[in-house]
Amino acid sequence: MSDQQRFDQAQATSTRSSVDVPERPLTIRLAVAGMCIGAALAALGVIVAYVEKIAANQVIYADYGDNEVLMDRLVQTGVWQTVGISAALAIAEIALWLTMAVANWHGKNWARLVATSLGIVGFLFGVGDLVTSLIYEPVIVASVAHSIVTQLVSVAVLVLLWLPKSSYYYRSQVSETDRP
């Protein structure tokens, strides 16, 4: 066999394998967009936590505000601790959302499994956050709306990742990497 025949055969094999790989389905593109929205919602969550803490502290002022100087120091310390913790957690959450978005964009099945696990845990924590927001006096509409929208985005992403077109895409990506 000549070099030209080997080259033609290799090119035909490479063309066949690239034809067999499906184009990225709309379900994956929408799931990745949803993950980017989830990252933005995580950043917005810091502001929501700040607003919620300020509102909760107003109740503390009303109940225990006899010593205003001491209460002011305690409240300000609590607010900034809450904002700091919320910001640190938001950075971690944003990193997870975006890492999962990139990995799922490239059809990594492990990323779909990790995103599902994180989504379930996040959903459970989100339900707890929503219940907590509803129990607080006063109820903060922004906090409740943020929780509901975040939950809807999480569920939508998980559903999109497990639709049949997505599953076919993930299977094709695995088989593409296994090809010699």
N, C-alpha and C positions, 0 to 999 in steps of 0.2 A: 504494500500500500504506500502510495507516495505521500509526501508531506501535504500536498494540496488536498488530497482525499481525506487525510486525517483532519486537516483544518476545516474542511466542509462538513465532515461528520460531527466534529466538536461544535461547530456553529449551529448545526441543525439540532443537536441535543440541547444546547443552551437556549435556542429559540423555543423549543418545545417546553422546557421547564418554565420559561418566563410566561408562556401562553397559559399554562395550567394554573398559575397563581392568579386568584381572582383579585379584582380591584377592591380597594377598601370600601366596604359597604357603608351606606348612609347611617346605619345603626351605630357603627363604630365612630364615625365622624360626629354624630350627635352626642354620643356618650362622652367623647373627649371634650367637646364643647361644654357639656354639663359639668365635667370635672373642673374646667377652667372657671366656670361660674361658681362652683363650690369653693374654689380657692378665693375668689373675690368675696364671697359671702363670709368666709372665715376672717378675712381682713375687716369686713364690715362688723363682724361680731365683737371686735374690740371696742368699737364705738358704742355698740348696743350695750355691752357689759358696763361701760362707763356711765351711760345714761341710766341704766337700771340701778347701779350702785348709788348714784346721786339721789335718785328717787327714794330708794330704801333708806338712805341716810336722812332724808327729810323727815321720815317717820320717826327715826331715832331722835332727831332734834326736838320734835314735837313732844315725844314721850319723856325724854330725859334731859332736856335742854336747860336745866337750872344753872349748871356751871358751864357757861358758853365757851370759855377759853379751853377748858379740858375737852369738852365735846368737839370743838372745832379741830383740835389737834388729833383726836382719835378718829374723827370722820375723815379728815384729809389723809391720814396715814392709811386708813382702810381703803379709801378710794384709789390711792396710788399703788397700793399693794395689789388690789384687784386688777387695775389696768396693766400693771407689770406682768402679773401672772397670765392674764388674758392675752397680752401681746406675745409672750413666750410660747404659749400654747397655739396661738394663731400662726406663728411662724412655722412651727412643727406641722400643723395641719395643712398649711399652704404647700409646704414642701412635699407632704404625702400626696395631696391632690394632684400636684403638677408631675410628680414622679410617676404616679399611676397613669396620668394622662399620656405622658410620653411613651411609657412601656406598652400601654394598650393600643396606642396609635401604631406601634410597630408590630402588633399582633402577638405579643408575649402572653401565652396562656397563664403562666404563673402570676402575671400582673392582674389578670382577670380574677383569679382566685384570691389574691391578696386584697384587691379592691373590694371584692365581695365580703371578705372577713372584716375589713376596716369599715365598710359600709354598714354592716349589721351592728357592729359595736357602736359606731357613730349614731346609728338610728336609735339604739337603746338609750344612749346618753342624751340624744336630742329629745326623746320623749320625756326623760327626766327633767331636762332643762325647760321644756314646755310646761310641764306640770308645775315646776317651781315658779315659773313666770306667772302662771295663773293664780298661784296661792299668794304671792306677794301682795301687800297693800302698799300702794296702789298698783293695779295691774298696768304694766307698761306695754302699750300697743305695739311699739317698735320691736320689743323683745319677743312678743308672741308672734308677730308677723315674720320676724327673722327666723324663729324656730320652725314655723310652718313651711316657709319657702325652702329652707335648708333641707328639711325632711323630704319635701316633694322632689327636689333636685336629686337627692341621694337615691330615692326609690326609682326615679326615672332612669338614672345612670345604671343602676343594677339591672333593671329590666332590659335596657338596651344592650347591656353586655351579654345577656343570656338568651337573646332572641336567636332563632335558627340561622339567620344570615350571619350574625356575629360568630356563632359557634363554627359555622363552615369556614369563615375567614381565619379563625384561630387554628383550626385543624389544618388548613392549607399552609399556614405559616410554619407550623411544626414540620409538616412533611417537606416543605421547601428546604429547611435547614438540614433535614435528614438525608436529602438526596446527595449522591456522590459527586 
